[in-house]
Amino acid sequence: AAAAIIIEKSEEEQIGEFVLGTDGSGYKNLIVPNGGFRNRYDVNAKEIDDNSGSIRTDNNLYMNGPEIFNFTIKAVPKVVSETLKKNNITLNEVDYIIFHQANKYMNEYLRKKINIPKDKFYLNLLHTGNTVSATIPIAIKDCLGNNIIKKGDKILIVGFGVGYSWGGTIIKL
């Protein structure tokens, strides 16, 4: 998936300070073992029954869902807290919050854990699903198109995912 956001020069700062991080220790929990430079794609890769009714090989994406969930529920609240602190703003001063649209259950869990009001939180996986790196730009476009956010609003955006990575910032529309 891909997305682009066009920005223009402004006299005032509209993109805040970023909080970025990664932790490679969880690489085995979300990986395509074969392909690229790590291991060559193997046309004869052994088929494995993953006990959920799917047959996969090391050429396919592997995800350890419970471990990804555990990482996310620990990392995202910290990213939110650090992003707010770094930008000298409180959660109450933020007009709207957009997270990576990973899955509905996890995002709702995070919203409740961080005490984000439902009316300030974007969740729309039914329309587009998890488009990976494009979820936040698509969410911004949807929010603008539906008049959920408007010029002058302060938006907290938080991404997280592959390779146990995370990032957050505040943007002012």
VMD Tcl script that builds the backbone (N, CA, C; Angstrom):
set m [mol new atoms 519]
animate dup $m
set s [atomselect $m all]
$s set {name element resname resid chain x y z} {
  {N N ALA 1 A 0.842 -1.183 0.000}
  {CA C ALA 1 A 0.000 0.000 0.000}
  {C C ALA 1 A 0.881 1.238 0.000}
  {N N ALA 2 A 0.369 2.275 -0.594}
  {CA C ALA 2 A 1.116 3.536 -0.623}
  {C C ALA 2 A 0.145 4.695 -0.510}
  {N N ALA 3 A 0.643 5.788 -0.001}
  {CA C ALA 3 A -0.150 7.010 0.107}
  {C C ALA 3 A 0.816 8.177 0.120}
  {N N ALA 4 A 0.310 9.325 -0.246}
  {CA C ALA 4 A 1.123 10.543 -0.213}
  {C C ALA 4 A 0.280 11.668 0.350}
  {N N ILE 5 A 0.935 12.567 1.049}
  {CA C ILE 5 A 0.268 13.757 1.559}
  {C C ILE 5 A 1.019 14.951 1.012}
  {N N ILE 6 A 0.298 15.861 0.397}
  {CA C ILE 6 A 0.904 17.072 -0.140}
  {C C ILE 6 A 0.848 18.143 0.943}
  {N N ILE 7 A 1.991 18.736 1.224}
  {CA C ILE 7 A 2.048 19.810 2.212}
  {C C ILE 7 A 2.529 21.072 1.523}
  {N N GLU 8 A 2.250 22.193 2.130}
  {CA C GLU 8 A 2.705 23.457 1.562}
  {C C GLU 8 A 3.410 24.271 2.638}
  {N N LYS 9 A 4.197 25.215 2.183}
  {CA C LYS 9 A 4.939 26.069 3.101}
  {C C LYS 9 A 3.963 26.876 3.954}
  {N N SER 10 A 4.336 27.037 5.216}
  {CA C SER 10 A 3.504 27.788 6.145}
  {C C SER 10 A 4.405 28.656 7.011}
  {N N GLU 11 A 3.886 29.770 7.436}
  {CA C GLU 11 A 4.643 30.660 8.319}
  {C C GLU 11 A 4.724 30.112 9.741}
  {N N GLU 12 A 3.786 29.255 10.115}
  {CA C GLU 12 A 3.808 28.679 11.458}
  {C C GLU 12 A 4.140 27.194 11.382}
  {N N GLU 13 A 4.718 26.687 12.449}
  {CA C GLU 13 A 5.060 25.269 12.500}
  {C C GLU 13 A 3.780 24.449 12.578}
  {N N GLN 14 A 3.666 23.487 11.672}
  {CA C GLN 14 A 2.465 22.664 11.653}
  {C C GLN 14 A 2.750 21.182 11.849}
  {N N ILE 15 A 4.014 20.827 11.832}
  {CA C ILE 15 A 4.409 19.449 12.115}
  {C C ILE 15 A 5.290 19.495 13.350}
  {N N GLY 16 A 4.868 18.794 14.381}
  {CA C GLY 16 A 5.564 18.851 15.665}
  {C C GLY 16 A 6.797 17.978 15.737}
  {N N GLU 17 A 7.300 17.870 16.946}
  {CA C GLU 17 A 8.452 17.017 17.231}
  {C C GLU 17 A 8.012 15.553 17.163}
  {N N PHE 18 A 8.890 14.712 16.653}
  {CA C PHE 18 A 8.602 13.289 16.507}
  {C C PHE 18 A 9.190 12.481 17.655}
  {N N VAL 19 A 8.516 11.400 17.989}
  {CA C VAL 19 A 9.056 10.347 18.839}
  {C C VAL 19 A 9.118 9.118 17.941}
  {N N LEU 20 A 10.302 8.564 17.776}
  {CA C LEU 20 A 10.495 7.406 16.906}
  {C C LEU 20 A 11.303 6.347 17.637}
  {N N GLY 21 A 11.035 5.093 17.337}
  {CA C GLY 21 A 11.817 4.035 17.950}
  {C C GLY 21 A 11.616 2.705 17.262}
  {N N THR 22 A 12.509 1.800 17.559}
  {CA C THR 22 A 12.402 0.438 17.054}
  {C C THR 22 A 13.125 -0.501 18.012}
  {N N ASP 23 A 12.675 -1.734 18.045}
  {CA C ASP 23 A 13.271 -2.750 18.898}
  {C C ASP 23 A 13.316 -4.037 18.087}
  {N N GLY 24 A 14.478 -4.375 17.588}
  {CA C GLY 24 A 14.621 -5.536 16.721}
  {C C GLY 24 A 14.484 -6.875 17.411}
  {N N SER 25 A 14.351 -6.893 18.724}
  {CA C SER 25 A 14.299 -8.170 19.445}
  {C C SER 25 A 13.066 -9.001 19.100}
  {N N GLY 26 A 12.037 -8.372 18.577}
  {CA C GLY 26 A 10.820 -9.113 18.256}
  {C C GLY 26 A 10.687 -9.473 16.792}
  {N N TYR 27 A 11.795 -9.433 16.057}
  {CA C TYR 27 A 11.727 -9.645 14.612}
  {C C TYR 27 A 11.084 -10.975 14.225}
  {N N LYS 28 A 11.251 -12.013 15.027}
  {CA C LYS 28 A 10.702 -13.328 14.678}
  {C C LYS 28 A 9.183 -13.379 14.810}
  {N N ASN 29 A 8.582 -12.356 15.394}
  {CA C ASN 29 A 7.132 -12.354 15.584}
  {C C ASN 29 A 6.360 -11.780 14.404}
  {N N LEU 30 A 7.053 -11.145 13.476}
  {CA C LEU 30 A 6.407 -10.609 12.272}
  {C C LEU 30 A 7.464 -10.570 11.181}
  {N N ILE 31 A 7.451 -11.606 10.328}
  {CA C ILE 31 A 8.564 -11.778 9.392}
  {C C ILE 31 A 8.149 -12.614 8.183}
  {N N VAL 32 A 8.809 -12.383 7.073}
  {CA C VAL 32 A 8.805 -13.296 5.939}
  {C C VAL 32 A 10.208 -13.906 5.960}
  {N N PRO 33 A 10.341 -15.149 6.443}
  {CA C PRO 33 A 11.679 -15.718 6.618}
  {C C PRO 33 A 12.514 -15.790 5.338}
  {N N ASN 34 A 11.890 -16.128 4.218}
  {CA C ASN 34 A 12.622 -16.237 2.956}
  {C C ASN 34 A 12.350 -15.037 2.065}
  {N N GLY 35 A 13.331 -14.732 1.229}
  {CA C GLY 35 A 13.200 -13.620 0.291}
  {C C GLY 35 A 14.102 -12.476 0.704}
  {N N GLY 36 A 14.421 -11.628 -0.224}
  {CA C GLY 36 A 15.301 -10.504 0.077}
  {C C GLY 36 A 16.721 -10.980 0.294}
  {N N PHE 37 A 17.433 -10.320 1.180}
  {CA C PHE 37 A 18.839 -10.639 1.404}
  {C C PHE 37 A 19.070 -11.658 2.512}
  {N N ARG 38 A 18.067 -11.903 3.335}
  {CA C ARG 38 A 18.240 -12.814 4.473}
  {C C ARG 38 A 18.391 -14.246 3.970}
  {N N ASN 39 A 17.413 -14.750 3.296}
  {CA C ASN 39 A 17.415 -16.090 2.695}
  {C C ASN 39 A 16.765 -15.973 1.329}
  {N N ARG 40 A 17.301 -16.680 0.376}
  {CA C ARG 40 A 16.686 -16.640 -0.956}
  {C C ARG 40 A 15.280 -17.245 -0.900}
  {N N TYR 41 A 14.406 -16.735 -1.784}
  {CA C TYR 41 A 13.083 -17.325 -1.959}
  {C C TYR 41 A 13.290 -18.784 -2.344}
  {N N ASP 42 A 12.562 -19.677 -1.723}
  {CA C ASP 42 A 12.747 -21.108 -1.933}
  {C C ASP 42 A 11.509 -21.700 -2.594}
  {N N VAL 43 A 11.633 -22.030 -3.896}
  {CA C VAL 43 A 10.481 -22.598 -4.609}
  {C C VAL 43 A 10.107 -23.970 -4.059}
  {N N ASN 44 A 11.028 -24.617 -3.363}
  {CA C ASN 44 A 10.766 -25.933 -2.782}
  {C C ASN 44 A 10.559 -25.867 -1.266}
  {N N ALA 45 A 10.202 -24.706 -0.769}
  {CA C ALA 45 A 10.020 -24.540 0.681}
  {C C ALA 45 A 8.981 -25.525 1.206}
  {N N LYS 46 A 9.278 -26.088 2.359}
  {CA C LYS 46 A 8.401 -27.073 2.987}
  {C C LYS 46 A 7.095 -26.415 3.427}
  {N N GLU 47 A 5.980 -27.060 3.104}
  {CA C GLU 47 A 4.674 -26.571 3.549}
  {C C GLU 47 A 4.449 -26.972 5.002}
  {N N ILE 48 A 3.914 -26.022 5.768}
  {CA C ILE 48 A 3.693 -26.227 7.198}
  {C C ILE 48 A 2.229 -25.939 7.506}
  {N N ASP 49 A 1.576 -26.851 8.231}
  {CA C ASP 49 A 0.219 -26.604 8.716}
  {C C ASP 49 A 0.360 -25.784 9.990}
  {N N ASP 50 A -0.197 -24.577 9.986}
  {CA C ASP 50 A 0.004 -23.688 11.145}
  {C C ASP 50 A -1.030 -23.894 12.251}
  {N N ASN 51 A -1.766 -24.982 12.195}
  {CA C ASN 51 A -2.764 -25.352 13.204}
  {C C ASN 51 A -3.961 -24.411 13.273}
  {N N SER 52 A -4.094 -23.519 12.288}
  {CA C SER 52 A -5.283 -22.663 12.240}
  {C C SER 52 A -6.053 -22.911 10.946}
  {N N GLY 53 A -5.660 -23.959 10.231}
  {CA C GLY 53 A -6.325 -24.276 8.980}
  {C C GLY 53 A -5.609 -23.726 7.762}
  {N N SER 54 A -4.483 -23.084 7.961}
  {CA C SER 54 A -3.722 -22.516 6.850}
  {C C SER 54 A -2.453 -23.322 6.619}
  {N N ILE 55 A -2.112 -23.443 5.361}
  {CA C ILE 55 A -0.852 -24.059 4.978}
  {C C ILE 55 A 0.048 -22.922 4.523}
  {N N ARG 56 A 1.254 -22.858 5.077}
  {CA C ARG 56 A 2.175 -21.782 4.733}
  {C C ARG 56 A 3.574 -22.348 4.555}
  {N N THR 57 A 4.443 -21.514 3.994}
  {CA C THR 57 A 5.861 -21.854 3.878}
  {C C THR 57 A 6.666 -20.680 4.428}
  {N N ASP 58 A 7.968 -20.842 4.482}
  {CA C ASP 58 A 8.819 -19.738 4.924}
  {C C ASP 58 A 8.878 -18.612 3.895}
  {N N ASN 59 A 8.224 -18.796 2.752}
  {CA C ASN 59 A 8.112 -17.723 1.758}
  {C C ASN 59 A 6.946 -16.785 2.085}
  {N N ASN 60 A 6.113 -17.168 3.041}
  {CA C ASN 60 A 4.929 -16.394 3.416}
  {C C ASN 60 A 5.183 -15.583 4.683}
  {N N LEU 61 A 4.370 -14.556 4.854}
  {CA C LEU 61 A 4.430 -13.747 6.065}
  {C C LEU 61 A 4.019 -14.592 7.263}
  {N N TYR 62 A 4.772 -14.482 8.331}
  {CA C TYR 62 A 4.427 -15.125 9.591}
  {C C TYR 62 A 4.199 -14.029 10.623}
  {N N MET 63 A 3.114 -14.145 11.372}
  {CA C MET 63 A 2.845 -13.200 12.444}
  {C C MET 63 A 2.410 -13.958 13.688}
  {N N ASN 64 A 3.062 -13.656 14.791}
  {CA C ASN 64 A 2.681 -14.187 16.095}
  {C C ASN 64 A 1.763 -13.134 16.721}
  {N N GLY 65 A 0.480 -13.235 16.435}
  {CA C GLY 65 A -0.499 -12.237 16.850}
  {C C GLY 65 A -0.467 -11.867 18.323}
  {N N PRO 66 A -0.465 -12.855 19.233}
  {CA C PRO 66 A -0.444 -12.502 20.657}
  {C C PRO 66 A 0.789 -11.685 21.060}
  {N N GLU 67 A 1.950 -12.015 20.510}
  {CA C GLU 67 A 3.161 -11.260 20.850}
  {C C GLU 67 A 3.125 -9.852 20.257}
  {N N ILE 68 A 2.578 -9.718 19.060}
  {CA C ILE 68 A 2.436 -8.388 18.452}
  {C C ILE 68 A 1.488 -7.547 19.307}
  {N N PHE 69 A 0.399 -8.152 19.748}
  {CA C PHE 69 A -0.556 -7.453 20.610}
  {C C PHE 69 A 0.124 -6.995 21.902}
  {N N ASN 70 A 0.878 -7.900 22.546}
  {CA C ASN 70 A 1.568 -7.556 23.797}
  {C C ASN 70 A 2.538 -6.400 23.600}
  {N N PHE 71 A 3.304 -6.437 22.515}
  {CA C PHE 71 A 4.226 -5.338 22.216}
  {C C PHE 71 A 3.457 -4.031 22.072}
  {N N THR 72 A 2.386 -4.063 21.302}
  {CA C THR 72 A 1.641 -2.848 20.970}
  {C C THR 72 A 1.008 -2.212 22.200}
  {N N ILE 73 A 0.401 -3.024 23.067}
  {CA C ILE 73 A -0.270 -2.432 24.236}
  {C C ILE 73 A 0.720 -1.872 25.252}
  {N N LYS 74 A 1.989 -2.276 25.142}
  {CA C LYS 74 A 3.025 -1.679 25.997}
  {C C LYS 74 A 3.631 -0.442 25.338}
  {N N ALA 75 A 3.893 -0.520 24.037}
  {CA C ALA 75 A 4.616 0.549 23.335}
  {C C ALA 75 A 3.762 1.779 23.063}
  {N N VAL 76 A 2.529 1.597 22.613}
  {CA C VAL 76 A 1.723 2.740 22.162}
  {C C VAL 76 A 1.411 3.733 23.283}
  {N N PRO 77 A 0.992 3.301 24.471}
  {CA C PRO 77 A 0.768 4.304 25.527}
  {C C PRO 77 A 2.013 5.136 25.830}
  {N N LYS 78 A 3.192 4.505 25.773}
  {CA C LYS 78 A 4.443 5.244 25.993}
  {C C LYS 78 A 4.679 6.254 24.872}
  {N N VAL 79 A 4.413 5.846 23.634}
  {CA C VAL 79 A 4.585 6.756 22.491}
  {C C VAL 79 A 3.665 7.958 22.643}
  {N N VAL 80 A 2.425 7.714 23.021}
  {CA C VAL 80 A 1.466 8.808 23.214}
  {C C VAL 80 A 1.985 9.759 24.283}
  {N N SER 81 A 2.370 9.220 25.423}
  {CA C SER 81 A 2.856 10.039 26.531}
  {C C SER 81 A 4.094 10.843 26.142}
  {N N GLU 82 A 5.064 10.193 25.516}
  {CA C GLU 82 A 6.302 10.868 25.120}
  {C C GLU 82 A 6.055 11.919 24.041}
  {N N THR 83 A 5.153 11.631 23.106}
  {CA C THR 83 A 4.849 12.585 22.036}
  {C C THR 83 A 4.189 13.832 22.604}
  {N N LEU 84 A 3.239 13.640 23.501}
  {CA C LEU 84 A 2.582 14.788 24.133}
  {C C LEU 84 A 3.599 15.619 24.912}
  {N N LYS 85 A 4.443 14.945 25.684}
  {CA C LYS 85 A 5.447 15.646 26.493}
  {C C LYS 85 A 6.427 16.410 25.605}
  {N N LYS 86 A 6.916 15.769 24.565}
  {CA C LYS 86 A 7.900 16.393 23.674}
  {C C LYS 86 A 7.327 17.607 22.953}
  {N N ASN 87 A 6.012 17.617 22.742}
  {CA C ASN 87 A 5.353 18.721 22.046}
  {C C ASN 87 A 4.679 19.703 23.000}
  {N N ASN 88 A 4.905 19.526 24.298}
  {CA C ASN 88 A 4.348 20.423 25.320}
  {C C ASN 88 A 2.843 20.630 25.156}
  {N N ILE 89 A 2.126 19.517 25.072}
  {CA C ILE 89 A 0.677 19.556 24.890}
  {C C ILE 89 A 0.068 18.418 25.710}
  {N N THR 90 A -1.158 18.598 26.144}
  {CA C THR 90 A -1.855 17.534 26.875}
  {C C THR 90 A -2.829 16.833 25.942}
  {N N LEU 91 A -3.266 15.665 26.353}
  {CA C LEU 91 A -4.246 14.924 25.561}
  {C C LEU 91 A -5.523 15.743 25.393}
  {N N ASN 92 A -5.910 16.491 26.413}
  {CA C ASN 92 A -7.116 17.322 26.329}
  {C C ASN 92 A -6.989 18.441 25.306}
  {N N GLU 93 A -5.756 18.897 25.046}
  {CA C GLU 93 A -5.537 19.971 24.076}
  {C C GLU 93 A -5.500 19.472 22.631}
  {N N VAL 94 A -5.436 18.164 22.458}
  {CA C VAL 94 A -5.439 17.561 21.123}
  {C C VAL 94 A -6.883 17.471 20.653}
  {N N ASP 95 A -7.119 17.870 19.393}
  {CA C ASP 95 A -8.481 17.839 18.857}
  {C C ASP 95 A -8.902 16.450 18.391}
  {N N TYR 96 A -7.951 15.672 17.877}
  {CA C TYR 96 A -8.304 14.360 17.348}
  {C C TYR 96 A -7.080 13.455 17.384}
  {N N ILE 97 A -7.307 12.145 17.491}
  {CA C ILE 97 A -6.230 11.163 17.574}
  {C C ILE 97 A -6.426 10.128 16.480}
  {N N ILE 98 A -5.350 9.889 15.731}
  {CA C ILE 98 A -5.375 8.881 14.672}
  {C C ILE 98 A -4.215 7.922 14.902}
  {N N PHE 99 A -4.539 6.655 15.118}
  {CA C PHE 99 A -3.541 5.589 15.236}
  {C C PHE 99 A -3.493 4.816 13.923}
  {N N HIS 100 A -2.392 4.106 13.720}
  {CA C HIS 100 A -2.323 3.115 12.641}
  {C C HIS 100 A -3.530 2.193 12.812}
  {N N GLN 101 A -4.211 1.914 11.731}
  {CA C GLN 101 A -5.416 1.094 11.784}
  {C C GLN 101 A -5.058 -0.390 11.693}
  {N N ALA 102 A -4.498 -0.911 12.776}
  {CA C ALA 102 A -4.030 -2.297 12.821}
  {C C ALA 102 A -5.206 -3.275 12.853}
  {N N ASN 103 A -5.990 -3.187 13.892}
  {CA C ASN 103 A -7.228 -3.965 13.974}
  {C C ASN 103 A -8.133 -3.319 15.017}
  {N N LYS 104 A -9.416 -3.547 14.859}
  {CA C LYS 104 A -10.410 -2.865 15.686}
  {C C LYS 104 A -10.237 -3.186 17.168}
  {N N TYR 105 A -10.068 -4.457 17.489}
  {CA C TYR 105 A -9.968 -4.854 18.894}
  {C C TYR 105 A -8.785 -4.168 19.577}
  {N N MET 106 A -7.622 -4.207 18.931}
  {CA C MET 106 A -6.427 -3.626 19.534}
  {C C MET 106 A -6.560 -2.116 19.681}
  {N N ASN 107 A -7.071 -1.442 18.658}
  {CA C ASN 107 A -7.196 0.013 18.747}
  {C C ASN 107 A -8.219 0.438 19.797}
  {N N GLU 108 A -9.302 -0.298 19.916}
  {CA C GLU 108 A -10.287 0.000 20.965}
  {C C GLU 108 A -9.682 -0.240 22.346}
  {N N TYR 109 A -8.915 -1.305 22.474}
  {CA C TYR 109 A -8.242 -1.604 23.735}
  {C C TYR 109 A -7.307 -0.453 24.110}
  {N N LEU 110 A -6.529 0.017 23.146}
  {CA C LEU 110 A -5.598 1.126 23.386}
  {C C LEU 110 A -6.341 2.412 23.733}
  {N N ARG 111 A -7.426 2.680 23.018}
  {CA C ARG 111 A -8.210 3.897 23.281}
  {C C ARG 111 A -8.668 3.925 24.736}
  {N N LYS 112 A -9.189 2.793 25.192}
  {CA C LYS 112 A -9.675 2.713 26.573}
  {C C LYS 112 A -8.526 2.790 27.580}
  {N N LYS 113 A -7.420 2.105 27.288}
  {CA C LYS 113 A -6.273 2.094 28.204}
  {C C LYS 113 A -5.689 3.493 28.382}
  {N N ILE 114 A -5.674 4.279 27.306}
  {CA C ILE 114 A -5.087 5.620 27.350}
  {C C ILE 114 A -6.124 6.675 27.754}
  {N N ASN 115 A -7.382 6.253 27.883}
  {CA C ASN 115 A -8.482 7.162 28.246}
  {C C ASN 115 A -8.732 8.232 27.189}
  {N N ILE 116 A -8.793 7.797 25.942}
  {CA C ILE 116 A -9.102 8.703 24.838}
  {C C ILE 116 A -10.612 8.680 24.623}
  {N N PRO 117 A -11.266 9.839 24.638}
  {CA C PRO 117 A -12.708 9.870 24.379}
  {C C PRO 117 A -13.023 9.319 22.986}
  {N N LYS 118 A -14.085 8.553 22.899}
  {CA C LYS 118 A -14.471 7.918 21.638}
  {C C LYS 118 A -14.671 8.939 20.521}
  {N N ASP 119 A -15.195 10.123 20.857}
  {CA C ASP 119 A -15.482 11.125 19.826}
  {C C ASP 119 A -14.225 11.848 19.326}
  {N N LYS 120 A -13.070 11.554 19.919}
  {CA C LYS 120 A -11.812 12.158 19.467}
  {C C LYS 120 A -10.885 11.121 18.834}
  {N N PHE 121 A -11.405 9.916 18.577}
  {CA C PHE 121 A -10.562 8.793 18.159}
  {C C PHE 121 A -11.051 8.208 16.846}
  {N N TYR 122 A -10.164 8.107 15.875}
  {CA C TYR 122 A -10.515 7.562 14.561}
  {C C TYR 122 A -10.425 6.043 14.571}
  {N N LEU 123 A -11.469 5.401 14.088}
  {CA C LEU 123 A -11.485 3.953 13.916}
  {C C LEU 123 A -12.391 3.641 12.738}
  {N N ASN 124 A -11.797 3.173 11.645}
  {CA C ASN 124 A -12.591 2.876 10.459}
  {C C ASN 124 A -11.962 1.741 9.674}
  {N N LEU 125 A -11.848 0.600 10.280}
  {CA C LEU 125 A -11.275 -0.553 9.600}
  {C C LEU 125 A -12.278 -1.247 8.688}
  {N N LEU 126 A -13.558 -1.046 8.920}
  {CA C LEU 126 A -14.562 -1.703 8.089}
  {C C LEU 126 A -14.518 -1.205 6.654}
  {N N HIS 127 A -14.148 0.049 6.474}
  {CA C HIS 127 A -14.132 0.660 5.145}
  {C C HIS 127 A -12.896 0.266 4.337}
  {N N THR 128 A -11.720 0.282 4.965}
  {CA C THR 128 A -10.485 0.052 4.219}
  {C C THR 128 A -9.660 -1.128 4.710}
  {N N GLY 129 A -9.861 -1.569 5.926}
  {CA C GLY 129 A -9.021 -2.618 6.480}
  {C C GLY 129 A -7.654 -2.075 6.843}
  {N N ASN 130 A -6.724 -2.963 7.121}
  {CA C ASN 130 A -5.362 -2.578 7.478}
  {C C ASN 130 A -4.549 -2.449 6.196}
  {N N THR 131 A -4.322 -1.226 5.763}
  {CA C THR 131 A -3.547 -0.977 4.544}
  {C C THR 131 A -2.075 -0.735 4.866}
  {N N VAL 132 A -1.631 -1.204 5.987}
  {CA C VAL 132 A -0.247 -1.167 6.459}
  {C C VAL 132 A 0.230 0.279 6.570}
  {N N SER 133 A 1.238 0.663 5.821}
  {CA C SER 133 A 1.839 1.993 5.980}
  {C C SER 133 A 0.956 3.133 5.494}
  {N N ALA 134 A -0.137 2.826 4.834}
  {CA C ALA 134 A -1.019 3.878 4.313}
  {C C ALA 134 A -2.201 4.183 5.227}
  {N N THR 135 A -2.351 3.508 6.364}
  {CA C THR 135 A -3.558 3.702 7.176}
  {C C THR 135 A -3.703 5.119 7.708}
  {N N ILE 136 A -2.618 5.738 8.137}
  {CA C ILE 136 A -2.729 7.086 8.707}
  {C C ILE 136 A -3.044 8.123 7.631}
  {N N PRO 137 A -2.342 8.141 6.489}
  {CA C PRO 137 A -2.739 9.099 5.440}
  {C C PRO 137 A -4.182 8.900 4.960}
  {N N ILE 138 A -4.613 7.657 4.833}
  {CA C ILE 138 A -6.000 7.388 4.428}
  {C C ILE 138 A -6.963 7.900 5.496}
  {N N ALA 139 A -6.630 7.694 6.758}
  {CA C ALA 139 A -7.481 8.174 7.856}
  {C C ALA 139 A -7.590 9.694 7.836}
  {N N ILE 140 A -6.472 10.381 7.611}
  {CA C ILE 140 A -6.501 11.847 7.537}
  {C C ILE 140 A -7.404 12.296 6.401}
  {N N LYS 141 A -7.281 11.664 5.250}
  {CA C LYS 141 A -8.128 11.997 4.089}
  {C C LYS 141 A -9.602 11.760 4.412}
  {N N ASP 142 A -9.906 10.626 5.036}
  {CA C ASP 142 A -11.297 10.327 5.399}
  {C C ASP 142 A -11.842 11.339 6.399}
  {N N CYS 143 A -11.042 11.684 7.387}
  {CA C CYS 143 A -11.482 12.651 8.403}
  {C C CYS 143 A -11.722 14.029 7.793}
  {N N LEU 144 A -10.847 14.444 6.897}
  {CA C LEU 144 A -11.049 15.732 6.217}
  {C C LEU 144 A -12.296 15.683 5.340}
  {N N GLY 145 A -12.449 14.599 4.587}
  {CA C GLY 145 A -13.592 14.455 3.687}
  {C C GLY 145 A -14.929 14.393 4.396}
  {N N ASN 146 A -14.923 13.915 5.626}
  {CA C ASN 146 A -16.163 13.798 6.405}
  {C C ASN 146 A -16.307 14.907 7.442}
  {N N ASN 147 A -15.485 15.945 7.332}
  {CA C ASN 147 A -15.520 17.103 8.237}
  {C C ASN 147 A -15.366 16.722 9.709}
  {N N ILE 148 A -14.603 15.679 9.958}
  {CA C ILE 148 A -14.310 15.270 11.335}
  {C C ILE 148 A -13.192 16.138 11.896}
  {N N ILE 149 A -12.233 16.462 11.036}
  {CA C ILE 149 A -11.148 17.368 11.399}
  {C C ILE 149 A -11.160 18.534 10.425}
  {N N LYS 150 A -10.602 19.659 10.874}
  {CA C LYS 150 A -10.638 20.874 10.043}
  {C C LYS 150 A -9.358 21.681 10.224}
  {N N LYS 151 A -9.194 22.671 9.392}
  {CA C LYS 151 A -8.020 23.545 9.452}
  {C C LYS 151 A -7.886 24.124 10.861}
  {N N GLY 152 A -6.665 24.068 11.373}
  {CA C GLY 152 A -6.385 24.569 12.712}
  {C C GLY 152 A -6.403 23.503 13.793}
  {N N ASP 153 A -6.986 22.336 13.502}
  {CA C ASP 153 A -7.034 21.251 14.494}
  {C C ASP 153 A -5.642 20.680 14.750}
  {N N LYS 154 A -5.427 20.266 15.995}
  {CA C LYS 154 A -4.191 19.589 16.383}
  {C C LYS 154 A -4.491 18.095 16.443}
  {N N ILE 155 A -3.759 17.333 15.642}
  {CA C ILE 155 A -3.999 15.902 15.516}
  {C C ILE 155 A -2.781 15.136 16.030}
  {N N LEU 156 A -3.014 14.189 16.927}
  {CA C LEU 156 A -1.968 13.278 17.379}
  {C C LEU 156 A -2.013 12.066 16.465}
  {N N ILE 157 A -0.906 11.799 15.778}
  {CA C ILE 157 A -0.846 10.599 14.940}
  {C C ILE 157 A 0.209 9.658 15.512}
  {N N VAL 158 A -0.136 8.367 15.538}
  {CA C VAL 158 A 0.757 7.352 16.102}
  {C C VAL 158 A 0.763 6.133 15.188}
  {N N GLY 159 A 1.955 5.770 14.750}
  {CA C GLY 159 A 2.132 4.564 13.947}
  {C C GLY 159 A 2.909 3.528 14.737}
  {N N PHE 160 A 2.692 2.263 14.396}
  {CA C PHE 160 A 3.391 1.171 15.069}
  {C C PHE 160 A 3.285 -0.055 14.205}
  {N N GLY 161 A 4.228 -0.979 14.371}
  {CA C GLY 161 A 4.119 -2.210 13.602}
  {C C GLY 161 A 5.421 -2.923 13.348}
  {N N VAL 162 A 5.630 -3.248 12.074}
  {CA C VAL 162 A 6.683 -4.146 11.624}
  {C C VAL 162 A 8.015 -3.866 12.308}
  {N N GLY 163 A 8.648 -4.934 12.769}
  {CA C GLY 163 A 9.955 -4.828 13.399}
  {C C GLY 163 A 9.907 -4.219 14.779}
  {N N TYR 164 A 8.732 -4.244 15.390}
  {CA C TYR 164 A 8.560 -3.582 16.683}
  {C C TYR 164 A 9.027 -2.137 16.556}
  {N N SER 165 A 8.379 -1.411 15.680}
  {CA C SER 165 A 8.708 -0.002 15.472}
  {C C SER 165 A 7.520 0.862 15.858}
  {N N TRP 166 A 7.795 2.149 16.150}
  {CA C TRP 166 A 6.740 3.059 16.565}
  {C C TRP 166 A 7.143 4.488 16.261}
  {N N GLY 167 A 6.146 5.338 16.155}
  {CA C GLY 167 A 6.408 6.755 15.951}
  {C C GLY 167 A 5.161 7.560 16.230}
  {N N GLY 168 A 5.369 8.798 16.637}
  {CA C GLY 168 A 4.245 9.685 16.901}
  {C C GLY 168 A 4.649 11.130 16.713}
  {N N THR 169 A 3.678 11.969 16.395}
  {CA C THR 169 A 3.882 13.412 16.312}
  {C C THR 169 A 2.532 14.103 16.419}
  {N N ILE 170 A 2.591 15.412 16.491}
  {CA C ILE 170 A 1.396 16.252 16.466}
  {C C ILE 170 A 1.452 17.041 15.164}
  {N N ILE 171 A 0.350 17.041 14.427}
  {CA C ILE 171 A 0.266 17.890 13.243}
  {C C ILE 171 A -0.857 18.892 13.448}
  {N N LYS 172 A -0.653 20.075 12.915}
  {CA C LYS 172 A -1.701 21.093 12.957}
  {C C LYS 172 A -2.146 21.308 11.528}
  {N N LEU 173 A -3.424 21.109 11.279}
  {CA C LEU 173 A -3.931 21.237 9.909}
  {C C LEU 173 A -4.029 22.684 9.488}
}
mol reanalyze $m
mol bondsrecalc $m
mol representation Tube
mol addrep $m
